[in-house]
Amino acid sequence: MAYFRSLTLAAGLIGIAAPAMAGSAGAAGGGWELEANVRNPSYAMAEPTSTDLNIDTVVLSCEQGPERRGLQLRLYLSGNGPLAPKAAGAVLKDDPRVELVVDGVSQAGELLFADDFVVVADAADGTMPLLSDAFLDKLQAGRRLELKFDLVQEPHGQAPSFDGNAVVDLQAGAGGRAVKVVRHCADEPTQHLAETPRGR
């Protein structure tokens, strides 16, 4: 699924703009925090409860695809550079992978890289990566999301393995209600979409 590998083509087709700075998600691991001061929030954000990668904020955002609106899971990074382990010196793969684990149940995902964020998805609307309704159901009802990454090039002959992760408490903060509220955005074709925050 090559459309997941680079955001350049998708951005050119549907006009994705770089999101603006909008503050952090609050205390580390505080759970989902909904877009403030609006009647119909179009995103929720959270800081990981734990991660060994340079992930600052996880954002569930409502985005416009070619044919419909849907939700993306975006990872905003601390500092400059690609998604990578915090430990320096890692040689990154050209074909990284991600696994999405909700309450111990795993499924494969896809990674798509933009200039200042990374999209995690398991479905698409044309070239636009999105989250499936089935996965959103899991996020809404679940307690713990773990993103497991295979980013680092293994030594020759060694089997691929996961080398980084990020965990989000799905019931902290606004909890499952936040996912439900943001999902409503996809059902409102005339609703204004706020610029997605990028964390600190």
C-alpha positions in Angstrom: 0.0 0.0 0.0 2.4 2.6 -1.3 0.1 5.6 -0.6 0.9 5.2 3.1 4.7 5.7 2.7 4.9 9.3 1.9 2.4 12.1 2.6 3.7 14.2 -0.3 1.3 12.8 -2.9 -1.7 12.9 -0.5 -1.0 16.4 0.6 -0.8 17.6 -2.9 -4.2 16.1 -3.8 -6.2 17.1 -0.8 -4.4 20.2 0.5 -3.2 19.1 4.0 -1.6 22.1 5.7 1.0 21.9 8.4 -0.8 22.2 11.8 -0.2 25.1 14.1 1.3 25.0 17.5 -1.5 24.8 20.0 -0.1 23.9 23.4 0.5 20.6 25.0 -1.9 17.9 26.1 -1.3 18.6 29.7 0.4 16.4 32.2 2.1 13.3 30.8 -0.2 10.4 30.5 -3.3 12.5 31.4 -5.4 10.9 28.7 -7.5 12.4 26.0 -8.1 16.1 26.1 -10.7 17.5 23.6 -10.3 20.6 21.5 -11.3 23.5 23.8 -13.9 26.3 23.4 -15.8 24.8 20.5 -19.2 23.2 20.3 -18.1 20.3 18.1 -14.5 19.3 18.8 -12.6 18.1 15.7 -9.6 16.6 17.6 -8.5 15.1 20.9 -4.9 14.9 22.1 -2.9 12.9 24.7 0.6 12.5 25.8 1.9 8.9 26.0 2.0 7.4 29.5 5.3 5.8 28.4 7.4 5.7 25.3 11.0 5.1 24.3 10.6 7.1 21.1 10.7 10.8 20.4 6.8 11.0 20.4 5.5 14.1 22.2 1.8 14.0 21.6 -0.8 11.6 20.1 -3.6 13.3 18.3 -6.9 11.8 17.1 -8.0 14.3 14.4 -10.9 14.6 12.0 -9.7 15.1 8.4 -11.2 15.6 5.0 -10.5 12.9 2.5 -11.3 12.9 -1.3 -14.7 11.4 -0.7 -15.5 11.6 3.0 -14.3 12.8 6.4 -12.6 10.4 8.7 -10.2 10.1 11.7 -6.5 9.9 11.7 -4.1 9.1 14.5 -1.2 11.5 14.3 2.1 11.4 16.2 3.8 14.7 16.8 7.5 14.5 17.6 9.7 16.2 20.1 12.5 18.1 18.4 13.5 17.7 14.8 14.2 14.6 12.8 12.3 11.4 12.0 10.4 9.1 14.3 13.2 7.2 16.1 14.3 5.8 19.4 15.5 8.3 22.0 18.8 6.6 22.1 21.2 8.1 19.5 22.9 6.3 16.7 20.1 4.0 15.4 20.1 3.3 11.7 16.5 3.6 10.5 14.7 1.3 8.0 13.4 2.4 4.7 10.3 0.3 5.3 9.3 0.7 9.0 6.2 -1.0 10.3 3.7 -0.5 13.2 1.4 -2.8 15.1 -1.7 -1.4 16.9 -2.6 -3.2 20.2 -5.7 -2.4 22.1 -6.2 -4.3 25.4 -3.8 -7.0 24.2 -5.4 -7.5 20.8 -3.0 -6.7 17.9 -3.5 -5.7 14.3 -1.2 -4.4 11.6 -1.2 -0.7 10.8 0.6 1.5 8.3 2.9 4.5 8.8 2.9 7.6 6.7 5.4 10.4 7.2 4.9 14.1 6.8 7.2 17.0 7.5 6.3 17.4 11.2 4.1 14.4 12.1 3.5 10.8 11.4 0.1 9.2 10.6 -0.8 5.8 11.9 -3.7 4.2 9.9 -5.4 0.9 9.0 -7.6 2.1 6.2 -7.8 4.8 3.5 -10.1 7.0 1.5 -8.3 7.1 -1.8 -4.8 8.4 -1.0 -5.9 9.7 2.4 -4.9 7.3 5.3 -7.7 6.9 7.9 -8.7 4.7 10.8 -11.3 2.1 10.2 -14.6 2.1 12.1 -13.7 -1.2 13.6 -10.5 0.1 15.1 -12.2 3.3 16.3 -14.7 1.1 18.1 -11.8 -0.5 19.9 -10.3 2.9 20.8 -13.6 4.1 22.1 -14.3 1.1 24.3 -10.7 0.1 25.2 -8.5 0.9 28.2 -4.9 0.8 26.8 -3.4 1.5 23.4 0.1 0.4 22.6 1.8 1.2 19.4 4.7 -1.1 18.6 7.2 0.0 16.1 9.9 -1.7 14.0 12.0 1.2 13.0 15.7 0.2 13.3 17.7 -1.8 10.8 18.6 -5.1 12.2 22.1 -6.6 11.7 22.4 -8.8 8.6 20.7 -12.1 9.1 18.7 -11.1 12.1 14.9 -11.4 11.9 12.8 -8.1 12.1 11.6 -7.2 15.6 9.9 -4.4 17.3 12.3 -1.9 18.8 10.1 0.9 20.2 6.6 1.5 21.6 4.2 4.2 22.9 1.4 3.6 25.3 -1.8 5.7 25.7 -4.3 5.4 28.6 -7.6 5.3 26.7 -9.7 5.9 29.8 -7.8 8.7 31.4 -8.9 12.3 30.9 -12.0 12.4 28.7 -11.6 8.7 28.0 -13.8 7.0 25.4 -16.2 10.0 25.3 -13.4 11.9 23.5 -13.2 9.3 20.7 -17.0 9.4 20.4 -17.1 13.2 20.2 -14.4 13.4 17.5 -16.1 10.6 15.5 -19.2 12.9 15.3 -17.0 15.3 13.3 -16.9 12.8 10.4 -20.7 12.9 10.3 -20.9 16.7 10.0 -20.1 17.7 6.4 -20.3 21.4 7.0 -18.4 21.5 10.2 -15.3 23.7 10.4 -12.1 21.7 10.9 -9.6 23.3 13.3 -5.9 23.1 12.7 -4.6 20.1 14.5 -2.3 20.9 17.4 1.3 19.6 17.2 2.0 19.5 20.9 4.8 21.4 22.5 
